Structures are given as structure tokens and as C-alpha cells.
């Protein structure tokens, strides 16, 4: 290996190290909680001073790692030979047969770190993604660098490692399997491609081995690993087929070899595919089970039906409420958003419209090159070109040293071997990226989380585009005006995301908003000015030989700056998903309840409940079944709190068994099953049994089986957790609770809570008024207007829609615009009900106004939620019901136990048991 080759490798290694450290640093910054005022940061940190995790799945992964370290397996027990988690999906629990890679890696890092220092497992988990995710830059750089140059490799590494949808799931405090979902696919593709590119058999064997190892590791990290295996299979089929059609000579004639083995080992593609398929199948079978390998293709096909399956079942599917499974928009932020990188849209997710254009440009370039090579002959370049088209000696020498696909040109092709190699590699990468992008685009139609899958091949193509642009500028752009034009456009593309960042985060820099606007402008003119000096020169300053280098750097930063600044914005905006009140409330549960006490709430905080309270939970992020979603939503939505308590009692005692048993008895008439339970749960046991027999034609044995599941002799203690975040989520839990089994659809309702309290102000003529903002949307403020007159001291309230300057919003007919017309007005002042009346029969909302010592707040709620269980407990503090008793309260959190099983079911049953 000559000196220049060694220096090239060392330079690449140095670039990789810098990039890995840089992207890790950006992720590490998330732990600073910069967006939260310093005096409030402790509110979002645990007793050790470490911020709480940013996402709830992190707590499940942490608990599984704790189980692994404590018991040698995930879950807290073994059930019928399967690791079992008794805290999730109470009372049955569920399998803890979970993809173990995140547990293994974290446990390994925990042991290593404690060799040198005393570090808690929570702290190791908090920073694990900071260590793993940046490794994606390594294969991204290598893949693109082998085809272009360091500029292209660096661009791909940064675009991929900082891609919005990847970065937003892998910063400090986000402890989930997403950290592997870019690193391992990239290494898998890198090793696979090298296994069919390498000319020496020993190298191919090494890369085949690495491909299989990566494949097995990936299968232990994420169920979606089968997507990439399927992608590589389809890629090879298309590649071989097109190779045959285009006569690329991928498969050599058997007659040219002395024996079959010699022929087989020299067929790069076939040899690699066969060996990887055989050994890979064995490896995957040994680590995952051969049944799972056989089932994997069917799971892959099923994954393409997520959206249709989410709407097909009798019971509502919680997946439709999961943000990551919502179909993403193509672009967010309009025209200006097209130049921003964020996780809001597909174009934003790959670094903006310019990066996306570059990615598709490179595919077109590959296709064009392949078309030219299709009929290319070496004799085409045997003659010398005209004098005007001949290269200089320096450029001729440079072209001879090029060995990368993008940097080489057709004029560099001298032999038949060059033609075949160029055809082969051009076809290989064209098919690879085309198939990869196409299949990833299909995946994106199933939810926004799959943008992470799409951005990998697009990010690599963006790097290839920059690498090509660098070569193009070096070789073909000699006009100073063209260079200056590129510099100016590139500068604007660099400064725009910088301007966005300063506009939002200037308080963090301790500068004024005015200065935040001036600084990007100064930087813009500085870059343009320096570029002009280097390109044109000025008086005694001659144009510089570094002019093209400056333009190339500007172009490179123009492509990567949206992604870099987008990642910075995310890292500086991180707010943990929980805070002291929730965690302390769970510690209260742990200290003040029996071990069998079951926690009931909506699913979002389930994982946190389990790890902090060490108590079983009815509903969490891994147990999102339709039956559990329906009954939990029904319990919170119904006006009958006795029914709510009875639902929780049934679920805590027997889970879904009563519902499933009735579905069996009613021949899967789920609507009838639900009706039976709703109309019998609040009745005494014997009365409920008789009603099932007399009103619903169940046999005595069937009714007995059901009531034994719904009316336990020794009920399980239940704590209902009500929290302020559930106000914003009411649209979903009310949607599930009001499910219509006939049309398999529902309607969700909402709360609009006051953003902050307000006091009365004298507005003249003896009238006092408090203006409370409940919602701000598209420049319109939706307010509660509370008025009080000085003479009779009567309080009234209504809703209004106004612009920021106070001007009422009008419709096209010049009438007042107000989508929140009030049906019922309820006013409570100093714990006294002063008004409860219907003000508009056609209104759709209830306006609840509450005052304490002259300070007013309000809730605008869908009228269907006015008397709901959640309204009575969380908003009214238990007023108007006696089924639940508050046992603990903290900021934004209240805990409620069922207040007496002996009085829950009385002689007459519930007064509103059909609601």
C-alpha cells in the first residue's frame, strides 16, 4: 500500500472520528434541558439529579434490563418456560420474550462502566443511545466514500446520523431500540455489498461472515429486521434480472472453469447469496427459533396492512391513536418548511427539498450512465479528442488516479474490463438504491415512524450527490460568475436554518430578538464577501486557488445545515415525559398499598407506573388491545361512576376473560356482549346473573361463568390515576369509550383548559371582566369571557374567538365566528355552585368556570364530557359521586381508590348503568 493510499485512509478515519464525536455531542446536549428555566429543572429530575426519560418505552426497556441483571432473564418470573412480566397487562401479565439486544448492550455497558466508576443502571441507560446511534455515521461514510470522495462521505454520514426522525429517537434520555434501526441496516448493506464486490475469495468470505453476524444481531434488536432481508432479496433478483437483460455478464459461463466448485466460488453474486442464505438461516433459527424465521415473511406482509387492520376489528384498535403510526404528510411548514429538516413530514425528514432533489438526481445520473454504458465500446475513445476537448496534463493525471465510481468518467474507461466493471457497479448501486427507496416509501404509507427507514437510502444518495457536485465543480465549472452564483445560493441555504434557530432560541444565547435577526444577516454577507474575494480578487488581492474549495465547502454546508440545525433545535427543546409529581405519586403507591393493588389509567404512563410503583397495571404501551382500550375509555367517559368502578374491578380481577367469554356465547356479537356487561356490572351478583338469563337468554351455567369473572368475592384493590395530560388526550380515550360496534367507528370529545388563570379587571360602566385564553390556533385566540357587574355582583361567562389584538373573528357573512358555542354554563366560586343552567339548546360545549379568591380559570368541554367520570374526579375533585375516594394528590396528579365494595352494588343497582 503506497503512502498516498495510507494518507487517504487516515484522513477518512479522522473525518469519521470527528463526525461521530460531533453527532454524539449534539445528542448529549439533550440532557441539559436548556429550554426549561433553571429554577424549574429540578422538577424534571430524579433524586440523583438525572433527568427523567423523554419517552415512556424507555422505562419498559430499563425494567427489562433490571430484570435481566437480577434474574438472568427478562420479566420477573418464568411461566411455562417463557419469561413473564407480571406487572404488565394485569391480572394475567404478558410474555417478556422481548428483542434482547438493547438489554444485552446496556447490561454490557453497565458492567464496563462500573469497572471504572460507580454508575447506576439508569444513568447508563440514559446515555446508551448517545453511544450507539452515532455509529451510523461509520457505514454511511464508507458506503458513499467508496463511490465518491470525503465530501460526499461526510455529507452522508451527517445526513443519516442526524436525520430528524432518527435523532428525535436517539438523544440522551431516549432509551429505545430505535438506536439500532439505522446503525445495523447500514452495516448489513455495507457488508453485503462488499461480499459481492470484492475480487478476492478470502475478502468475500470475511464480508459474508460479517453480513451474517450483522443479520443475526439485527434480528435480536428489532422485529423489522426482516424488511431489510426482504429488501436485499428483491434487490438481488432485480439486479440479476437486469444484468441478464442488459448483458452485464454477471454470471460467467460454466465452460470457462475446470469444475463446478471453481465456477461457483467465482460467481460473486450467486456465491454470496447462497452462502448467506444457508448459514444465515441457520444462525437466525438458532437465535430466534426456526418457527419465527418461517413466520417472518408473513409478518412482513402483515406490516403493510397496519392502517387497514387498525380499522377492521370489532373492538377499536389503539394503534390508530399512536402518533408514529399516523400517515405522515409530505411536507410541513409550507414553502419555507421545504428548506427545513424536522420530523413533521417526509421531505423534512430527509433534510429538506434540496437534499431530496439531490438524492433523486443521483438516481437519474446512475440510470443515464448505465444507458450510455449499455452500448459503450473501448474503441469509442481510441482516437484522440479535438484539441479544444483535450485535458491538461494535471487533470489527466488526476483522472488516472480516480478509482471511485462517481469520480470516474467515460473517458477514464480504457479496457473491456473497465467497461464491465463500470456496468456492474453502476447497475448494482442503481438497483440497490432504487429498490431500497421504493420499498421504504411503501413502508412510510403505514406510519411516520418509517420515515426513519426511508431516510437511510435517501441520505446515502444525498451524499453521492454532493460527491458528484464536488467533482463537477472541480472539473467543469471554471466561470467565476457561476462559482459566485453557487456561493450565493449556497450561502442563503446555509443561513436560512441558522436564522430559524436564532429566531426561536435567542434567549438561550442571552441576546435580544433584534440581535438574533442581525447575526445571521452578518454571517450571510460575510460568507458572500469572502467568497467574492476568493473568486474575483480585489485590487492587490488576486483570486485564490482556494476559490473552488470555498465554493465546494459552501455547497456541502448548504446541503447539511438544515439537518444539523434541525438536530440542534431538537436537542435544545427536550422536555422529559414526566416530572416529580407523577414519580412521587407512584412512590406513594409503592409505600402505601398492598402488592396486589392494580393501577388503572390510560395507557401512556403505564410503563412508568410499573417501574416506579412496582405494582401491576391494567394498560400500558405494550398491551394495547381493543378490549382493554374500550373498557378503560368507557370507564372514564361514562356518566355513571359506579359503572366505572365496576369496570376497573372486573378488569383487575379477570382482565378480558369476561368479555371474551361473552363474545363466545354471543357468537362474536361484541355489541351484545358489551351491552350485557354494561347493564349487569353494577347489579348485585345474583341479580346480574338473573338478568343475563332472563333478558339475554344465557343459560344458567353461562351466566354463572360470567358473573364469577365480573363479580369477584374478594375484589382486587384498584387505584385510578388521573393526570393533567389526560385532558389533552380526551379526544382518544373518549373515542374508544364511545365506540359504535355497528359502524366500527366513534367520535372523540375534548377539553380546552385555560392556559393560565385571570383576574377581574374594570372595563368601565361598573363591569368587571376576566379574559381567559383556552386555545390559540392559527393566530386566533379562543377565550372564555367572564363578566361581573358591580351592582348585583352576578357572574356570567361566554366564549369568544378573537385575533391577538382583540378584534372579534367574523365569518364571510359578517357574523361572529365561534366554534365553541356554549350549551350549558357552570360557575363555581369559592367552592360554591353559583350557576348551572342551559344557555343554548343548540350549543355543543359546556363551559365550566371556577374561581378562588378572585382568580378565575375555565374549561371548555364537549357537552358529552360534562358529567363524565373523569370530569367528576379530576376537574371537580370528586364532586357529584361517591364511587371513588381521593387518596393522594400532587401537582396535576390525583389518585383514587374505589370507595367501598359493599356499597358499590346495592339493592337497586346503579341509577345509570346503561350509560
N, C-alpha and C positions, 0 to 999 in steps of 0.2 A: 504494500500500500504506500503510495507516494505521499510526500509531505503535504501537497495541496489537498489531497483527499482527507488526510488526518485533520488538517485545519478546518475543513468544511464540516466534518463530523463534530469536532469540538465546538465550533460556532453554533451548530444546531443544538447540541446538548446545552450550551449556555443559554440559548434562546428559550428552550423548553423549561429550564430551571427558573428563569425569570418569570415566564408566563405562569407556571404552576404556583410560584410564590405569590404572584400578583393576584390571581383569581382566588387563592386561599385567603389572602389578606382581606379582600372585599367581603368574603363570606364571614370572616372572623369579626368584622366590624358590626355585624348584626347584634352581637352580644352587648354592645354599648347602650342600646335603647336610646339612641340620640334624640329621637322625636319626642320622647317623654320628658317633661320638665324634671330637672334633677331632684327637686324635693318630692316628686311623686314616684321616682323609680323604685324605691324600696317596696312600694305597693305591689310591684310586679316581680319581686324576687323572693326566693325561699329563704329559710332560716340561715343558710350558708352564704347568702348573697348572690347565688346563681339565678339568673332569670328563669322564670317558668318556661316550659317548652311552648313553641309557637303553634303547634298543631297537635290535636288530640291523639292521633295514631302513634305519636312519639311515646306516649305513656304506656300504650299496649306493648310496643317493642321493648321499652325499658323493663316492664314487668316480666315479659318472656325471658329477657336476659337475666334478670334476678332469679327467676325460677331455674334457669339452666345452671347458674352458678350455685344455687342452693341445693337442687335436687338432681342435677345431671341431665335434666330434660326440661322441655318447655311445658308450661302448665304446672299446677300444684299437686297433681296426682296422676296415677295411671288407671285407666278404666278399660277393661277388656283388651289390654295390651296397647292401648292408644293413649298418648299423653292427653290429659284432660284439664280444662280450665273451669273450675267450679264457680268462679266469680262472674263469668260472662254468661248472659242469657239464662238467668235464674228462672226456675229452680234446677233445670236439667244440667246446665253448663253446656260447654261445647268442646269439640276437639281442638287441641292445641298443636295439631300436626301442621305446623306453620313453616313457611320457607325459612330455613335457619341461617342463611348467610349473614344477615345483619346481626344475629345473636352471636355467631361464631367470631365475626370480625370484632365486634365490640368487646366480647369477653377476652379475646386475644390482646386488644389494645389496653384493656383494663389490667391484665396481668403484666404486660410490658411496662406500662406507666408506673405501676406500683413497685417495680424494681428500683426505680429512681426516686420516687416520691410517694407520699400518701395522698392518693387521689380517689375520690368517690366514684362509684359506677355512674351516678347521674351526671357528673361532670364529664366523664369520658364520653358518655352517650351524647351529651350536649354538643361536643365538638367533633364527633366522628365524621359527620358529613363534610366538615371543613377539610378533613384529611383525605377523604376518599374521592369526593366529586371533582376536585381539581385535576385528578389523574386523567380525566377525559382529554385534557389538552395534549397528552403524550401521543396516543394513537392518532388523534386528529392531525397533529403536526406532521407525524411521519407519513401518513397516507398521502397528504397533499404535497408535502415536501418532495416526495419521490416523483411526483408528476410535475412540479413547478420549481419553486425557489423558496427561500426563507420568508419572503414577504407573504407569499401565499400560505405557507405552513403556519406562520404566526397568526394570520387572519383567521384561518380555520380553527386553530386552537382556541383563540379568544371568542369567536362567534359561538362555538359549540360549548365551551366550558362556562360561558356567561349567558347562554341563551335564556331569555326571560322565564320560560316555563320550567327550565331545569334549575336555574339559580333560585327561583322562588320556592323550591322544594329541597334545597340543599345548603342553606346557610346555617350558621351556628344557631342551635336551638330547634332545628327541624330534623328530627331523628326518624327517618323513614327509609324504606327500601328504594326510593327514587334515586338515591345516591349511586346505586349500581346500574341504573337503567340507561345510562349513556356511556359510562366507562366500559362495561363489559361488552355491549354490542360493538363498540368501536374496535376493541381488541380482537373480538371474534372475526369481524370483517377483515381487519388488517392481517391476521394470521392466515385466514382462509385464502385471501388474495395472494399472499406471498407463497402459499403452498402450491399454487398453480402458475406463479410467475417465475419462481426460482429455477434455474437451469440445472443445478447440481442436485442429485438424488438425496444426499445427506441433508441438505438445507430443506428440501421439501418434506423429508421425514420429520425434521425438527418442527417445522411450521404446522405440519399435520398434528403432531403431538400437542403443540400449544393450542391449536384450534379446538381439539377435543377437550383439553383441560379447561379452556375458557367456556366452552359449551356446558360442561358439567357444573362449573362454578355458577354460571348464569342461571342454570336450572334450579340451583339452590337459593337463588336470590329473588326471582320473580317468576310468576306463572306465565308471564308474557314472553318468556324466552322462546317459546315455540314459534312466535311470529317471525323471529329472525332466522330460525332454521328453515321455516317455510319460505321466507324471502330468498334465502340462498339457494334453495332447491329450484324455485321458479326462475331465479336468475340464471342458474346453470343450464336449465332446459332451454330458455330463450337464447342464451349465449351460444350453446352448441347448435341449435337450430339455425340461427342467423349465420353462424360460422360456416355451416354447410351451404346455405343459400348463397352467401356472398363469396364462397370459395376461399375462406381464410386458411384452410388447411390445418384445422385444429387437431384432427385425428390423422396420424400418419399411416401409410399403407403397411399392412402386416407383412408383405413380401420383402420389405426392406430390412427385416430382422431375422436373426438366426432361430429364435424360438419365441414362444408366446410370452414368457416371462419378461424377456428383454423388451418386446414390444409394449407390454402392459406398463412396465415401470417408466417407459419413456413418453407415455401419453399423460402429460401433466394433469390435464383436467380430469380425465377418467380415473387415473390412479388416485388422485387426491379424494375425489368424490367417493369412490368405492371404499377406500381405507377409512375415511372419516365416517362414512355411513355405518360400516360394520363395527368398528371399535367404539364409535360414538354411541351407537345403540346399546352396546353392552355397558358402557360407562354410565349412561343415563338410566338404564334399567337397574344397575346395582345401587345407584344413589337415590333414585326416585321411585323405583318399583316399575316392573315391566308393564303392569296394568296402566299406570299413569302415562307411559310412553304411547301405548296404543290409543288411549283416550285423548291424548293431547291434540291431535288434528281435529277431532270433533269439538274440543273446547275452543280451538282457534276459529272454527266456523261459527260456533255459537257466539263468540265475542263480536262478530259482525252484526249480531242481531240484538244488541243491548237495547237500542231505542225501541224496537218493536216489542221485545219481551217485557220491557218496563211498562207497557200499556196493555198487555194481553191477559194477565192473571185476573182471577175473580177478586182477590184482595189487592189493595193498592201496593205498588212496588216503590219502596223507599228510594231506589236508585234515581227516580225522576227528580228527587229533591236534592241530590248530590251535585254540587256546583261543577265538579270536574267531569261529570257525565252529561252536562248540558252541551248541546251542539254549539260550537263556537262561531262567532261572527267572523267574516273575512277580514274586517278592519275595524278598529275603534279609533275615535278621535277625528274622524273626517279627513280632509286633505292634509292638515298639519300632522295628524296622527300617523300618516303614512311614512313619515320620516322619524318615527319614534319606535323604540323597542320596549315592549311590555307584554304581559301575558293576556291581554284583553282580546286579541284577535290573531288570526293565522298569520297575516302579513307582519303584524307587530312582533309575533313570536319568533320570527327568523331574522329580526334586525331591521325591519322596515322595507319599503318598496324598492329602494336602490339595491339592497342586498338581494332581494328576491329576483329582481331583474338580472343581476349578475349571475345568480345560480342557473336560471333558465338559459341565459346567453351561452354559458359554457356547454350546456347540453346540445344546443344548436351548433356550436363550434365543433364538438365531437362528431355530430352527425355529418356536418359539411366535410370535415376532414376524412371521415370514413368513405363518403361518396367519392371524393377525389382519389382516394387510395384504391378504390374498387377497380379502376382500370389503369392504375399508375404503372408505368414501366421504367426501369432504370435508364433505358436508352433516351427517355424524355429529357434527361439532364446531361447527356453525354457531351452535348455541344456547349461551347462557351456562350454565355448570355451576352447581349449587346453591351458595349462599354458603359452606357449610362446605367445599366442594371447590375453591373458587377459590384461585389462587396469589396470594401477596403481590406487591406491585409489584416488589420486588427480585428475587424468583425469576422473575417474568415477564420481566423484562429479561434475566436470566441465560439463560433458555431461548431467547430470541430470538438470543442470540449464539452458540448452540451450532451447530456445523457437523459434528461427528463423529457417526458412526452410533450408537455405544453411548450417548453422552450425550444424544442426542435421544430424545424420547418421541413417542407417537402424538398427543399434544396439541399438539406443535410443528408438525404437518402442517397446512398451510393451503390448499394448492392441489393440483390434479391432478398437476402436475409434482413436487411433494413426494412424493405417493403413489408415482408411477412410479420416482422416484429411490430412495426407501426400499426398494421392492420389488426393484429391480435390484441394489442394493448388498447387501441382506440375503441375497438368493438367491446372489449372487456369492460372498460370504465363507462362507456355509453350505456351498455345494457345494465350494468350494476346500478348506476345512479338513477336511470330511468325506472327500473323495476322497483328499486328502494323507495323512490319518491312516490310512485304510483300507488304502491301498497300502503305506504304511510298515509297518503291522502285519504284512502278508503278508511283507514283506522280513525282519522280525525273526524269523520262523519259520525262516530259513535261517542264523541265527547271531547272536551277541550284538553283533558289530561294527555291525549295522544298527540297534541302539538309537539310534545317533547320527543316523540318518535319521529315526526316529520322533520323537525329542525336538524336532526343529525345529518342526513344526506344533503339537505339544502345548505347547511353550514359548511360542509366539505366543498360543495360546489361554489359557494361564495369565495372560499379560499382559492380555489382553482381560477376563478375569475380574476381575483386580484393578482395572482401569479402571472396570468396571461397578460393582464393590463400592464404590469411592470415590464415584461418583455417587449410588448408593443411600443410602449413609450421609449424604452431604451433604443430600439431598433428603427422605429418608423416615425417618431414624432421629433422632428428637428426644427419645426417652425416655432419661433419664440412666442408668437401670438397664441398658437394652440396650447403651448405649455402654460402660458399665463391664464388662458381660459380654463384649463383643467384646474389650475391652482385656485382660481377664484371660486369656481363651483364647489370644489372640494372643501374650501375654507368655510363656505356657508353651511355645508353639510356637517362639518365638524362643530361649528359654533351653535347651530340650532339646538341640539340636545344639551349643550352647555348652558345656553340661555334658559331652557326649560328647567334645568337643575337649579340654577341660581334663583329663578323666579319663585320656586317652591321652598328651597332650603336655605335661603339667605339668612334666616335667624340663627341657623347653626354656625354660620361663619361670622356672626356678630357684625353684620353690615346692614345698611339701610336698603330698602327696596329700590331706591334710585340708583345706588351704587351697584346693586345686583344687576341692573339693566346696563349700566355703563361698562362694567368689566368685560362682558362678552363682546361688546362692540369694540373696545380697545384691542382685545385679543384678535378679533377678526381683522381689523386694519393692520395690526402688527404682522400677522401671518402673510397677508396680501402684500404688504410693503416689503417685507424681507424676501418674499418670492420674487417680486418685481426686480429688486436689486440683484438677486442671483441670476435671474433670467436675462434682463436687459443691461444691467450695469448702470452706472450713473457718474458722469464726469470722469473723475480719475479712477473710479471703481469699475473694473471690467466685469463682464458677465462671467459667472463662475462655472467651472467644470462640475460643480455640485448642483447645478440648476435642476437637472433631471432627477437627481437623488431627492432634492427637496420636493419636487412635484410628486414623485413616487410615494414619499412619506405622507404627503398631504392626502393623496388618493387612498392610501391604506387606512389612515386615521378617519377619513370620511366614511369608509365602509364600517369600521369597527366602533366608532364613537357612540352611535345610538345604543349599541349593546352594552358598552362599558358604562355609560352614564345611566342607562336603564338599570343595570345591576347595582350601581351605587345608590340610586334612588330607592331601590328595594331594601338594601342593607340599612339605610338610614331611616326607613319607615317602619321597621319591625316593632310590633307590639305583641307581647306574649298573649296566648289564648286564654289565660286565666290570671287570677290575682289572689292576694291574701284572703279575702273574704270567702271565696269558694274553697280554697285549700284548707283554711282554718275550720270551715263548716264540716268538711269531711273528717278532719281530725276530731272534731266534736262527736261526730257519729261513731268514730272508732273508739272513743273513750267512754261513750255514754249509752251504747246499745249492745245487745247480745250479738253473737257471731252470726246468727241466722237471720238477722234483720236485713230485709231486702230494700234496695233503693229503687225508686220509680221516678222517671223523668223522661224527657225527650232524649233521643239517642246521642246527641252531640258530645255531652260531657261524660258519657258512660265509662270510657277508659280511665278518665281522671278519678271518678268515683271509686273505681275498683282498686287502683294503686294507693290512693290516699286513705280511704276508709277501711280497706281490706274487708269489704262487705260485698255480697253478691248484688248484681244489678240486672234489672229486667231487660234493658235495652241499651246497646252500645253500637259503635261503628262497625263491628264485625258480625252483628246479629240483626241485620235489617230485614226481617221477614215481613211479609204483608200482614199476617195475622197480628203480630205484635205491634206493628205500626198503627193498624186500625184501632185496636183496643186502647192503646196508650193515647192516641189522638182523641178517641171518643171520650175517654175519662176526663181529659182536660177541656173538651168542647161542650159536653153536656151541661144542661142547667141543673141536673139532679146530682148533687154531691154524694148522696147515698149510693147512687149507681157508680160514681167514680170510685168510691171506696170499695165497693163490691168487685169492681173490675180489677183493681190492684190486688185485692185479696185472692181472687181467682188466679190471676197470673202468677203471684208469688207462691201459691200452693201447688198448682198443677201446670202452669205455663200455657201452652197452646193445646193441651190434650182435650179439654172440654170442647173447644171449637172444632178440632179435627174429628172428634168422635161424633159430634152432631152433623158435621158435613158427611160423614159416612152414613149416618142414619137417614139423612135427608137426600141421599144420593147426590151429594155435592151441590145442593141448593144453598149456597153460602148466605144468601139474603135471608132465608128462612132460619138458618142456624143462628145468625146474629139476632134476628127478631126474638127467637126463643130465649136466648140468653139475656137480652135487654129487658124482657118482660118477666124474668124469673129471678135474676140475680139478687134483687133487693127484697125478695119474699123470704119468709122463714122456710127452712129446708123442706119440710113436709108439704107446705103449701106450694112451693115451687115444683115439687115432684108431681103433685096432683094436676097443676096447670099444664105441665108438659104432657101428661096423659090425656087430660080432658080437652085441652084446646089445640094441641098439636099432634095428637094421635101417636105419641110414642108409647111403646109397651112399658109395663111396669119395670121390667128389667132394664130397659134402655134408660128410662128416667132415673132409676136408681144409680146407674153407672154415671150419668151426667152430674147429678147433684152431689155425688161423692167427690167429684172433681171441682165443683163450683162452690160448695158449702162445707168447708173443712170443719171438723170438730175442734181442731186446735189450729187456728189461723197462724200464718207466718207474720211476724211483725213487719210492717211496711212504713218506710219514710218517703214521702213525696218531696222532691227537691224542686222548688220554684226559683227561677233566677231571671234577672232583668233581660238577659239575651233572648229569652223565650218570647218576649214581646215582639221582637223583630222577626222571629221565626213562626209567629202565629199563622201566617199565610200557609205554611206547610202542615203544621200539626192539626190545624182546623180542616185543611183539605183532606187529610187522611181520616180524621174523625167523622167527617160528614160524607164519607164515601157512599156513592149510589151504586148498588150492585147491579142494577138493571142496565144502566148506560156505561158502567165501568169508568166513571169519571166523577168529579166533585168540584166544589167551589171553596176556595180558601178565603179567610177573612183576616182583617188586620187591625192592629193597634197603631195609632200615631201618638207617641208620647212627647210631652213638652221637652224641647231641647234644654231649656233652663227655666226656673221659676221667674215670676214677675211680680212686682208690687203695684198697687194702685197709684195713679198719677192724676192730678186735677187737669181736666181738659176743658174746663170752663162751664159756665151755666149750672154750677152745682153738680156736675157729673164727674165721677172718677172712673178711670179706665185702666185695665191691665192688658197688655198685648203679649200674648204667649205664642211663640213660633213652634208648631208641631212638625212641620216638614218644609224643607227647602229643595226645590226641584226645578231645573231649567230656568233659573232666575226668578221664580215665583215663590213667595212665602205663603204657606197655608197656616193661618193663625186662628187662635181662639181669642175672641174679644170679650173680656169680662167687664161689665159696667155696674156701677153702683151709684145711686142718687143720694144726695146729702139729706134730703127732706125725710124720706121714708126708709132710708137705709136698706132698700131691697136690692138684691143682687140678680143680675141676669147675664146671659152669655150666649154667644153665637159663634159661627165660624165664618171666615172670610179668606179670599185669595187676593193678595196684593203684590205689587212689584216691590223691589228693595227700597224705593223712595216713598212707599206708602200709597201709591196710586192704585185704586182697585182694578182688578183684571176684568176686562169686558170681552164678551163674545162678539162675533161678527154682527149680531143683531143688536149690539149695544146694550145687552143685558149683563148682569153680574155673573161672572164665571165662578162657580163654587161646586166642585165635585163632591164635597163632603157636607151635603145638606143634612141638618140635624132632625132626627125623628123624635128622640127623647133627650131631655135635658135633666141632668142630675147634678145638684150642687151640694157639697158638704163643706161646711165652715166650722173649724174648731171642733171636729168630731160630731157635729150636729147636721142632720139632713134638713136642709132648708128649702130644697126644691127637687121634685121628682115628678115630671109631667111630660106628656106628649105635646110637642110643639108643631109637628108637621107629619101628618099621616104618610106622606109620600117620601119622607126622608129615609135614608139608608144607614144613618150613623147615629150612635148615641154619644153625646158629649158629657163627659164626666169632669166636673171642676171641683178641685179640692183646695181648701185654704187653711193655713195655720199661721196665726199671729199676723195676719195681713199679707202674707206671701201666698201667691196663687200658682197652681200648676194645673195641668189638664191632660186628659186622654181622649182623643177622638177614636172611637172604636166602631167597627161594624156592629150594627144593632144585634146581630146574631150572637155576639160575644158578650152582650151586656150582663147576662146572668150566668155566664159560663163558670164552671168550676175554677178555672184559672183566674178569671176576673175577681171572683169572690175571695180567693185565697191570697193571691199576690198583690192585686191592686187595692182591694178593700180590706185586706188584713184579716180575713176570716169572717167578715160581716155577712149576715144572712144565711149562715149554715152552721151545723153543729156536727158534721161528719168527720171533720179534721180539726186537730188541735196543733197550734204552732208550738214547737219545742225548742227552736233555736232561730235566731235572726242575726244577720250581718248585712253589711252594705250590699244591696242588690240581691241578697240571698235569703230565702226563708225555708225552713224545714218543717214539715207537717206529718204528724202521725195520725192514723185512723183512731178516732177518739173514743172508741168503745164498741167492741164487737157485740156485746149483749144488747145494746140499744140500736145497732145498725139495722137489724131486721126485726121489726116489731109485728104486732098482730095484723096491722093493715098493710104492711109493706110500704114501699116508697110512694110518695104522693105524685111523683112524676117519672115513673120508671120506664116510660116509653120514649123519653127524650134522647 
